[in-house]
Amino acid sequence: MFTRVNGIMKRVILYTSLLSVLVSCLPKHNNTISEIEILNDIFLDIIGTEYYYKKPPIPPMPLEYAENKHDSINYQIQKQKFDEAINNPKIDKSALVLGIDSYFNNPKKEFKNWDIKQSSCLRIHYSDSLYLKEFDQLLTELTDSISFNTGKLELSKLTQTGKYIIKDLAQLEKQNKEYWNSTEYRYIASIRFSDFKINKKNDSAIFYLNFTCGNLCGSGEIIFCIKECGKWKIMDRNILWVS
């Protein structure tokens, strides 16, 4: 009896070893690219550098609304100041803060009216020159709320941010309920990311970005990225809404 059991155990060990060898030889397609790696390559392209400069003054009231000579003179003075600020913008020396929600946000409400079963639905959301079957698949996954992956960005590893200071949005809200009006820094915007959809070859990715810069200021867009020569870059941006 002991000999029989011993023989079975040896066969189990042998089969397990063979299975391990076979599995190790299979091609690996797990996503090894982190969202932060992508963001570090494209962050400044997403946000831009126009916020490095001081806010331009409010444009003067059009001259046609001037009621007297005094109004006309004020218009000329304000117009001159406005043109100077636009043509020769000054660097803002304030701390430029961006609040980022570290947790992925499910963008399902943005796609509630999409009918992805229609073959034309996906193709109208990025340029023909960028067409890839992989982007169709990634876009399908992004619009399907069931495939949403909960996760969190390691904001401490987001380092390629130029002059912007990155703050965890949740922490900002805890520290100061009116953080956007702080006198200690200039608050630029609140940013929320969806989960990132990355293909198996780790060279194509898309995600949804919500950018809120005020009560009537913001946008929502899908960012299409590819990796070339070891670096991620934005290939297309589909703006779904602007405020």
Secondary structure, 3 states (H helix, E strand, C coil): CHHHHHHHHHHHHHHHHHHHHHHHHCCCCCCCCCHHHHHHHHHHHHHCCHHHECCCCCCCCCHHHCCCHHHHHHHHHHHHHHHHHHHCCCECCCCEEEEECCECCCCHHHHCCCCCCCHHHHHCCCCHHHCCHHHHHHHHHHHCHHHCCCCECCHHHCCCCCCEEEEEHHHHHHHCCCHHHCCCCEEEEEEEECCCEECCCCCEEEEEEEEEEECCEEEEEEEEEEEECCEEEEEEEEEEEEC
